């Protein structure tokens, strides 16, 4: 059910989910391509970028004698400068005017950004999840467990859920022989580790950077997978309440002596995750809103304007892998070039939007002549390498900036009169006499909006 964007009751949750498609398999094509991809990266000035230089943190706004755990900290933008050497005598105080002369985006950050898209595109594993973490769900229903346990008396873990996503398992790969497309190309670490076939270089500044003066960020929390109305697919059309172990389609008041109708998840009907978490590109509004410094947040110096160059070296990849990699870099310039990558800190509040262009693709071959190995470089046309993956449509759905009227609504859930996230979830789940989700996240291509004050008829 669509919510009215013209009222103060609507909001758009900062994140959504790309559905888990059928698990991809690594390419069987010949992997003989060697070369270099040269790229440019430009920061969207409406969505400043921040990557911290962790060599030193500075007390903000000025040094005090408080214990470290009671201080508010300032972090500067990443560069090769060791800020530990910049400490003034007698304290560690930030310098408002002395911004980094040569800000850098580490190649590891770019690698992570591109691998994230590649995993979505190719149906690869979810390598950063903790498979062994137990799933907890604080149920509103009396005498129903909070620690979820399957039938074999073992603890129900996140890994158990990932094993049952339709016909596929999206658990982190364990062996090179059975690894997914992303691990095959980027490499993997674990019980069995191997290097990838790509090397991402740090960026080189191209022009004069423009920084935003000190910005205090709101508290940015960690994912709460117990929010089943967001992180899980709705089990059935008639389902009213669910968690990772069971759900029900009907709830009758006990005073009427009518039974509760519960259905447990099993191998034939397993719990399903909503997918891979991604962020809408909403409005960055910290320039209009003042956030108070506390011990739970931090103050940073974001980069508002900046252009960079970087290179990716590839060694032993296939034409299919090259086409998929190029898509993950420039999105094939779809949507009139409007699509943006997200990188760095503050994605939920509209930070870290960048545009990547592929400037040149060079293939390197070698010729043996007169006892000498001679490298031969030739240019590869970008237009001849187009990804054929169906998952492109899902990436297009969220990587384009939202229309202005929707971008302004992006915010974490809160009630109209109470600015606390947990209050929204408590209200959304009903009560112990009749627990039910009043509103849930729609699928990626559905209605984005939810209501600050949901009622049962808003469920979809």
HELIX and SHEET records of a PDB file:
HELIX    1   1 UNK A   68  UNK A   70  5                                   3    
HELIX    2   2 UNK A   83  UNK A   86  5                                   4    
HELIX    3   3 UNK A  107  UNK A  122  1                                  16    
HELIX    4   4 UNK A  158  UNK A  162  1                                   5    
HELIX    5   5 UNK A  181  UNK A  186  1                                   6    
HELIX    6   6 UNK A  228  UNK A  231  1                                   4    
HELIX    7   7 UNK A  254  UNK A  256  5                                   3    
HELIX    8   8 UNK A  319  UNK A  330  1                                  12    
HELIX    9   9 UNK A  331  UNK A  333  5                                   3    
HELIX   10  10 UNK A  335  UNK A  337  5                                   3    
HELIX   11  11 UNK A  347  UNK A  349  5                                   3    
HELIX   12  12 UNK A  382  UNK A  384  5                                   3    
HELIX   13  13 UNK A  392  UNK A  399  1                                   8    
HELIX   14  14 UNK A  404  UNK A  407  1                                   4    
HELIX   15  15 UNK A  421  UNK A  428  1                                   8    
HELIX   16  16 UNK A  456  UNK A  458  5                                   3    
SHEET    1   A 2 UNK A  10  UNK A  12  0                                        
SHEET    2   A 2 UNK A 449  UNK A 451 -1                                        
SHEET    1   B 2 UNK A  15  UNK A  18  0                                        
SHEET    2   B 2 UNK A 276  UNK A 279 -1                                        
SHEET    1   C 5 UNK A 198  UNK A 200  0                                        
SHEET    2   C 5 UNK A 307  UNK A 317 -1                                        
SHEET    3   C 5 UNK A  33  UNK A  43 -1                                        
SHEET    4   C 5 UNK A 353  UNK A 369 -1                                        
SHEET    5   C 5 UNK A 341  UNK A 342 -1                                        
SHEET    1   D 5 UNK A 198  UNK A 200  0                                        
SHEET    2   D 5 UNK A 307  UNK A 317 -1                                        
SHEET    3   D 5 UNK A  33  UNK A  43 -1                                        
SHEET    4   D 5 UNK A 353  UNK A 369 -1                                        
SHEET    5   D 5 UNK A 372  UNK A 379 -1                                        
SHEET    1   E 4 UNK A  58  UNK A  59  0                                        
SHEET    2   E 4 UNK A  73  UNK A  75 -1                                        
SHEET    3   E 4 UNK A 298  UNK A 300  1                                        
SHEET    4   E 4 UNK A 215  UNK A 216 -1                                        
SHEET    1   F 2 UNK A 187  UNK A 188  0                                        
SHEET    2   F 2 UNK A 194  UNK A 195 -1                                        
SHEET    1   G 3 UNK A 198  UNK A 200  0                                        
SHEET    2   G 3 UNK A 307  UNK A 317 -1                                        
SHEET    3   G 3 UNK A 204  UNK A 205 -1                                        
SHEET    1   H 2 UNK A 210  UNK A 211  0                                        
SHEET    2   H 2 UNK A 303  UNK A 305 -1                                        
SHEET    1   I 3 UNK A 241  UNK A 242  0                                        
SHEET    2   I 3 UNK A 246  UNK A 250 -1                                        
SHEET    3   I 3 UNK A 261  UNK A 264 -1                                        
END                                                                             
